[in-house]
Amino acid sequence: MKAARGLTIRRMVELGRVSRSSFYRFDPQRKTGTDRDMELRDAIQRIALEWPCYGRPRVTQELRRQGWRVNPKRVYRLMREDNLLCVRRRKFLVTTDSNHRRRVYPNLACALVLTGVNQLWIADLTYIRLLEEFVFLAAILDAFSRRVIGWALDRYLDDELTLTALRMALDRRLSSPGLVHHSDRGSQYASRDYIALLQANHIRISMSRKGNPWDNAACESFMKTLKYEDVYRNEYRDLTEARAAIGEFLEEVYNQKRLHSALGYMPPAEFEAQLAAQNVDAASRQLSLGVFEA
């Protein structure tokens, strides 16, 4: 291949002291000094502004949802150059009190193979620091969709806290046959009223094994996400303000917008909607097939 005036590309790169790849990337129409990644940088910065705790994988997936065709390595390089990488996470403290004489149930969740929602609910609780006091959060998630279906925030770490979260979940979801409720061995989950409410709704009871933090890892991971992406970024003055802000995060952000790697980088609400649509299509095909065969 030859260029103008008979110079070969090899000779030109030698004279110009540039690499052959740089020669092919050169665009004479591009203005000198223009950042080829400017628009991508802008998109990344907008995502980082909205989701400060997103790392490279979630930023990459959000870019692709917006129509970008981008390589994860390129995203990582730009985030590193713009100082947008996530900060180191804080240590997570456990608040479970399993030193009680209430009945403890075996772990049923470890043997489940989930295929849809309302097959396994997972529950956990944690503390939240306000300016002048601590409050406590109890939450229940659908293990398949990671959606928060029940929660309660109050000053006291008592049985009523977990009961309030469970009542919300029961109001929002109909318990299906075989539904399992899994929690740690905390006294609040082993209380007489809590167990009675589960049994009254024909929900099977499952608890983590002693000294095994992995048995309820998904729910504990949710608690970490809540703290890193909302609690640690705010200073709540009182319980009323904390309840409003955390409620908004759970219902409007976590359930509706936040991308989850376990769901193929989809928000829980979108994942459940897609799952429901697939179930409707499958049922329609089976009905059509049955009518045809008849």
C-alpha positions as CSV (number, residue, x, y, z in Angstrom):
1,M,0.0,0.0,0.0
2,K,1.3,3.4,-1.0
3,A,0.4,6.9,0.1
4,A,0.7,10.3,-1.7
5,R,4.1,11.1,-3.4
6,G,5.0,7.4,-3.4
7,L,5.7,7.1,0.3
8,T,4.8,3.8,1.8
9,I,3.0,3.6,5.1
10,R,6.0,1.9,6.6
11,R,8.3,4.8,5.6
12,M,5.8,7.4,6.8
13,V,5.6,5.9,10.3
14,E,9.4,5.7,10.4
15,L,9.7,9.3,9.5
16,G,6.9,10.4,11.8
17,R,8.2,8.2,14.6
18,V,4.7,6.8,15.3
19,S,3.4,3.3,15.4
20,R,1.5,1.7,12.6
21,S,-1.6,1.4,14.8
22,S,-1.5,5.2,15.6
23,F,-1.4,5.9,11.8
24,Y,-4.5,3.9,11.2
25,R,-6.3,5.5,14.1
26,F,-5.5,9.0,12.9
27,D,-8.5,10.9,11.7
28,P,-7.6,14.1,9.7
29,Q,-11.2,15.4,10.2
30,R,-10.9,15.3,14.0
31,K,-9.9,18.5,15.6
32,T,-6.6,18.5,17.5
33,G,-7.1,18.0,21.3
34,T,-10.6,16.6,21.1
35,D,-11.2,13.8,23.6
36,R,-12.5,10.8,21.7
37,D,-14.0,9.5,24.9
38,M,-15.7,12.8,25.9
39,E,-19.3,11.7,25.3
40,L,-18.6,8.3,27.0
41,R,-17.0,10.1,30.0
42,D,-20.0,12.3,30.3
43,A,-22.3,9.3,30.4
44,I,-20.2,7.5,32.9
45,Q,-20.1,10.6,35.1
46,R,-23.8,10.9,35.0
47,I,-24.2,7.3,36.1
48,A,-21.6,7.7,38.9
49,L,-23.4,10.8,40.1
50,E,-26.7,9.0,40.3
51,W,-25.2,5.7,41.6
52,P,-22.0,6.6,43.5
53,C,-21.6,3.0,44.7
54,Y,-21.7,1.4,41.3
55,G,-18.5,-0.3,40.3
56,R,-17.2,-1.1,36.8
57,P,-19.6,-4.1,36.1
58,R,-22.8,-2.2,36.9
59,V,-21.6,1.0,35.2
60,T,-20.9,-1.1,32.1
61,Q,-24.3,-2.7,32.2
62,E,-26.1,0.6,32.7
63,L,-24.2,2.1,29.7
64,R,-25.3,-0.9,27.6
65,R,-28.9,-0.4,28.7
66,Q,-28.6,3.2,27.5
67,G,-27.5,2.0,24.0
68,W,-23.7,2.2,24.3
69,R,-21.5,-0.6,22.9
70,V,-18.6,-0.4,25.2
71,N,-15.9,-2.7,26.6
72,P,-15.6,-3.2,30.4
73,K,-11.8,-2.5,30.2
74,R,-12.4,0.8,28.6
75,V,-15.0,1.7,31.2
76,Y,-12.6,0.7,34.0
77,R,-9.8,2.9,32.5
78,L,-12.0,6.0,32.2
79,M,-13.4,5.5,35.7
80,R,-9.9,5.2,37.1
81,E,-8.7,8.2,35.2
82,D,-11.7,10.3,36.4
83,N,-11.3,9.0,40.0
84,L,-14.8,7.4,39.9
85,L,-13.9,4.0,41.4
86,C,-15.8,3.0,44.5
87,V,-14.3,3.6,47.9
88,R,-13.5,0.7,50.3
89,R,-16.5,-0.6,52.1
90,R,-16.9,-0.4,55.9
91,K,-16.9,-3.4,58.1
92,F,-20.3,-5.0,58.6
93,L,-21.4,-5.6,62.2
94,V,-23.8,-8.5,63.1
95,T,-26.6,-7.9,65.5
96,T,-28.1,-11.4,65.8
97,D,-29.0,-12.6,69.3
98,S,-29.3,-16.4,69.1
99,N,-28.8,-17.0,72.9
100,H,-32.4,-17.8,73.7
101,R,-34.5,-20.8,74.7
102,R,-37.0,-20.5,71.9
103,R,-37.4,-23.3,69.3
104,V,-34.9,-23.3,66.4
105,Y,-36.0,-24.8,63.1
106,P,-33.8,-26.7,60.5
107,N,-32.4,-25.1,57.4
108,L,-34.8,-25.8,54.5
109,A,-33.6,-23.1,52.2
110,C,-30.3,-24.8,51.4
111,A,-32.1,-27.6,49.6
112,L,-34.4,-25.4,47.5
113,V,-34.0,-24.9,43.8
114,L,-35.9,-21.7,43.0
115,T,-37.8,-21.3,39.8
116,G,-40.0,-18.3,40.5
117,V,-41.2,-15.8,43.1
118,N,-43.0,-16.6,46.3
119,Q,-41.0,-19.8,46.8
120,L,-38.5,-18.5,49.4
121,W,-38.6,-15.3,51.5
122,I,-35.5,-14.3,53.3
123,A,-35.4,-12.0,56.4
124,D,-32.8,-10.2,58.4
125,L,-32.4,-7.1,60.6
126,T,-29.7,-4.5,61.2
127,Y,-29.0,-1.3,63.1
128,I,-28.9,2.2,61.6
129,R,-27.0,5.1,63.3
130,L,-28.9,8.5,63.5
131,L,-27.3,11.7,64.8
132,E,-28.3,11.0,68.4
133,E,-29.5,7.4,68.6
134,F,-29.7,4.0,66.9
135,V,-32.7,2.6,65.2
136,F,-33.3,-0.9,63.8
137,L,-34.5,-2.2,60.4
138,A,-36.2,-5.5,59.7
139,A,-36.6,-6.5,56.1
140,I,-38.0,-9.4,54.1
141,L,-37.0,-10.1,50.4
142,D,-38.2,-12.5,47.8
143,A,-35.1,-14.6,47.3
144,F,-35.7,-15.2,43.6
145,S,-36.3,-11.6,42.5
146,R,-34.4,-9.9,45.3
147,R,-37.3,-7.5,45.8
148,V,-38.0,-6.0,49.2
149,I,-41.6,-7.1,50.0
150,G,-41.7,-6.1,53.7
151,W,-39.8,-3.8,56.1
152,A,-40.1,-1.9,59.3
153,L,-37.9,0.7,61.1
154,D,-38.2,1.5,64.7
155,R,-36.3,2.4,67.9
156,Y,-36.6,-1.0,69.6
157,L,-35.1,-4.4,68.6
158,D,-38.1,-6.4,69.7
159,D,-40.6,-8.9,68.4
160,E,-43.0,-6.2,67.1
161,L,-40.3,-4.9,64.7
162,T,-40.1,-8.2,62.7
163,L,-43.8,-8.8,63.0
164,T,-44.5,-5.4,61.3
165,A,-42.2,-6.3,58.4
166,L,-43.9,-9.8,58.0
167,R,-47.4,-8.3,58.0
168,M,-46.4,-5.9,55.2
169,A,-45.0,-8.8,53.2
170,L,-48.2,-10.8,53.7
171,D,-50.3,-7.8,52.7
172,R,-48.4,-7.5,49.5
173,R,-47.9,-11.1,48.5
174,L,-50.2,-14.2,48.6
175,S,-48.4,-17.1,50.3
176,S,-48.2,-19.9,47.8
177,P,-48.1,-23.7,48.7
178,G,-44.7,-24.7,49.8
179,L,-43.5,-21.2,50.5
180,V,-40.5,-21.1,52.9
181,H,-39.5,-18.3,55.2
182,H,-35.8,-18.2,56.1
183,S,-34.0,-16.2,58.7
184,D,-31.2,-16.4,61.2
185,R,-31.6,-17.8,64.7
186,G,-32.4,-14.4,66.2
187,S,-34.9,-14.4,69.1
188,Q,-37.3,-12.1,67.2
189,Y,-37.7,-14.7,64.4
190,A,-38.2,-17.5,66.9
191,S,-40.8,-15.7,68.9
192,R,-44.2,-17.3,69.6
193,D,-46.2,-14.6,67.7
194,Y,-43.9,-14.6,64.7
195,I,-43.9,-18.4,64.3
196,A,-47.7,-18.4,64.8
197,L,-48.2,-15.9,62.0
198,L,-46.1,-17.9,59.6
199,Q,-47.9,-21.1,60.5
200,A,-51.3,-19.4,60.2
201,N,-50.4,-18.6,56.6
202,H,-49.1,-22.1,55.9
203,I,-45.5,-20.9,55.5
204,R,-42.7,-23.3,56.2
205,I,-40.1,-22.1,58.6
206,S,-36.3,-22.3,58.0
207,M,-33.4,-20.9,60.0
208,S,-29.7,-20.7,59.4
209,R,-27.3,-23.3,60.9
210,K,-25.4,-22.3,63.9
211,G,-22.2,-20.4,63.2
212,N,-22.8,-20.4,59.4
213,P,-23.0,-16.8,58.0
214,W,-23.5,-18.1,54.4
215,D,-27.0,-19.5,55.1
216,N,-28.5,-16.0,54.8
217,A,-25.9,-14.4,52.7
218,A,-28.3,-12.9,50.2
219,C,-30.3,-10.9,52.8
220,E,-27.1,-9.8,54.6
221,S,-25.8,-8.6,51.2
222,F,-28.9,-6.5,50.8
223,M,-28.3,-4.9,54.2
224,K,-24.8,-4.0,53.1
225,T,-26.1,-2.5,49.9
226,L,-28.6,-0.4,51.8
227,K,-26.0,1.0,54.1
228,Y,-23.3,1.7,51.5
229,E,-25.7,3.2,48.9
230,D,-28.1,5.1,51.2
231,V,-27.4,5.2,55.0
232,Y,-23.7,6.1,54.9
233,R,-24.4,8.9,52.4
234,N,-26.9,10.6,54.7
235,E,-27.2,11.9,58.2
236,Y,-30.7,11.3,59.4
237,R,-31.8,13.7,62.2
238,D,-34.5,11.5,63.7
239,L,-36.6,8.4,63.2
240,T,-39.2,10.2,61.1
241,E,-36.7,11.4,58.6
242,A,-34.9,8.1,58.4
243,R,-38.1,6.2,57.9
244,A,-39.1,8.5,55.0
245,A,-35.7,8.4,53.3
246,I,-35.0,4.7,53.7
247,G,-38.6,3.9,52.6
248,E,-38.0,5.9,49.4
249,F,-34.7,4.1,48.8
250,L,-36.2,0.7,49.3
251,E,-39.4,1.2,47.2
252,E,-38.3,3.7,44.5
253,V,-34.6,3.0,44.1
254,Y,-33.7,-0.5,45.2
255,N,-36.8,-2.2,43.9
256,Q,-37.4,-0.1,40.8
257,K,-34.1,1.1,39.5
258,R,-31.0,-0.5,41.0
259,L,-29.3,-3.1,38.7
260,H,-28.7,-6.5,40.3
261,S,-26.0,-8.8,39.0
262,A,-27.9,-11.8,40.2
263,L,-30.8,-10.8,37.9
264,G,-28.8,-10.2,34.8
265,Y,-28.3,-6.6,35.7
266,M,-32.0,-5.8,35.9
267,P,-34.0,-4.1,38.7
268,P,-36.2,-6.5,40.8
269,A,-39.5,-4.9,39.6
270,E,-38.5,-5.2,35.9
271,F,-37.3,-8.7,36.5
272,E,-40.6,-9.7,38.0
273,A,-42.5,-8.1,35.2
274,Q,-40.5,-9.9,32.6
275,L,-41.0,-13.2,34.5
276,A,-44.7,-12.6,34.7
277,A,-44.9,-11.9,30.9
278,Q,-43.0,-15.1,30.2
279,N,-45.3,-17.1,32.3
280,V,-48.4,-15.6,30.5
281,D,-46.8,-16.5,27.1
282,A,-46.1,-20.0,28.3
283,A,-49.6,-20.5,29.6
284,S,-51.1,-19.2,26.3
285,R,-49.0,-21.5,24.3
286,Q,-50.0,-24.5,26.4
287,L,-53.7,-23.5,26.1
288,S,-53.4,-23.1,22.3
289,L,-51.7,-26.5,22.0
290,G,-54.4,-28.1,24.1
291,V,-57.1,-26.6,22.0
292,F,-55.3,-27.7,18.8
293,E,-54.9,-31.3,20.0
294,A,-58.5,-31.5,21.1
